[in-house]
Amino acid sequence: MPGFDKIERLKQSAIVAAGGVLCLLMALSNAPVMANEEAAVQNPAATVFGPGEKMVFSIGYGPVNAGEAELEVVGLTTYQGHTCYELQSKANSNRFFSSFFKVRDKISSYMDVELLYSRYFHKRLREGDYKKTVEISFDHQEELAKYADGRQFDIMTGIQDVLSAFYFVRNLDLGSGDTYSLLAHSSRKTYDLQVIVHGMETVTVEAGTYECFVVEPVLQGEGLFKHEGKITLYVTNDQYRVPVLIKTKVPVGSIDVELKKFTPGTPLRERPAFTR
């Protein structure tokens, strides 16, 4: 079918921009070692998420269902001596879409449980004939992003990757009219990511009806999402801050990612109630 390659690539880029609905950790010889589940964490940050949390989404292009995506806090892992959340996301095209454009995209992020920034990122894209694998170790002491191919790029301490940034934003005390700013690294560049809260809206998806913040992530300058259109996230105004709907406007139409099922996790330290 003409144009579907372009449509599917836009769809995947949109999901990544939203904080990632693509992800998996590869079994590499130098991969981090899983931590003992009972290992003590000295001072975990209070969070709305925790191990065991899982979200399942449907991905639609207009009236066509294109596949399914998942976001999950798999558990805890130890990376270079630091205890981290293993955040994992994946997106798979369904049987219909796979018949002409098969997608198996997966990403993994290791987010420090105390400081809530990224220490490790792995992306594995399989989209039709297109294949790409990226592995990054974030060294916050040396302020370097170290790629598996040996290249290194300057960063600032506290950098986020595109998946950890999404979880970091969920933990903010969002308020209508607020604008937040954080640094995110992707594709060998560091970007100023602004998060704009436009207001509130009631949203109904397969998982239910929710009062949500209307949130727009915007990258400043040339970068990741320059040609991929406008992205809007609908994040629940409750103790979980779940993205129940992600809408993307692109030149060829619109893409919706809707929540089908949500399973809460168990935070290492529960975040106090939001004040607004």
Residue, then its C-alpha position, 0 to 999 in steps of 0.5 A: m500500500p503506497g505511503f505506509d512506510k512513511i506513515e509507520r516511520l512517523k508513527q514510531s517517531a511520535i511514540v518515541a517523542a512522547g516518552g517512548v512507547l518502544c523498548l528492550l534491553m539486549a543481552l549483551s556481553n557487557a550488559p548491566v547485572m540484575a540487582n538482588e530484589e531485596a538489595a537495600v536502596q539507601n535513599p530512593a526518591a519518592t515516585v508515582f511509579g515503581p516496579g511492577e507498573k505496566m501500561v498497555f496501549s493500542i496504536g491507531y492511524g485514523p480508523v486503522n488499528a496498527g498495533e500495540a505498545e507497552l510501557e513497564v517498570v520491569g524491576l530494579t537493576t544495578y549499573q556501575g554500582h548504582t541501583c536503577y529502575e529498569l524502564q522498558s517499552k516496546a511497540n509491535s505492529n499487528r498481523f495486518f500491518s505486519s503483512f506489509f510493514k513489520v515493526r518490532d521496536k524496543i527500548s530500555s532505560y536505566m533510571d537512578v532510583e535516588l536521583l531520577y536521571s538516566r544512566y543507561f539507554h538501549k534502543r533496538l529498531r526493526e521497521g521493515d527493512y530498516k534496522k538500528t541499534v543504539e547503546i549509551s552509557f551516561d557518565h554523570q561524573e565525567e559529564l559524557a554520553k558514551y556510545a557503544d561505537g566508542r564516540q563520546f559527547d558532552i552532557m550535563t549531570g542530570i541528563q535524561d534520555v527520551l524514555s526516562a524524561f517521560y517518567f521524570v515528568r510524570n513525577l512533577d506537581l503539574g499545574s495548568g499554565d506551567t512550563y517545565s524545562l529539562l535536558a534530554h540526550s538523543s542521537r548524539k545531541t543534547y536538547d532543551l525539552q520544554v513541557i507545557v501544561h495547557g490545561m485540563e480535559t476529560v478523556t475517555v479511552e478503553a481503560g476508562t474515563y479520566e480527568c487529565f492534564v493536557v501536556e505538550p512536550v516541545l524540543q527547542g531548536e533543531g532535533l528529534f521531532k523537528h519534522e514529526g508534528k505536534i504531540t499532545l499527552y493526556v496525563t491523569n490528575d491522580q496519584y499515578r499520573v498515567p498517560v491515557l492518550i497520546k495524540t500526534k498530528v503529522p503531515v499525513g494525518s493523525i496517530d492516537v495511542e490509547l490506554k487499554k490496561f493499567t497495572p500500578g506498581t509498588p514505589l520504593r518510596e511513595r510520593p506525597a500527595f500532589t498539592r494542586 
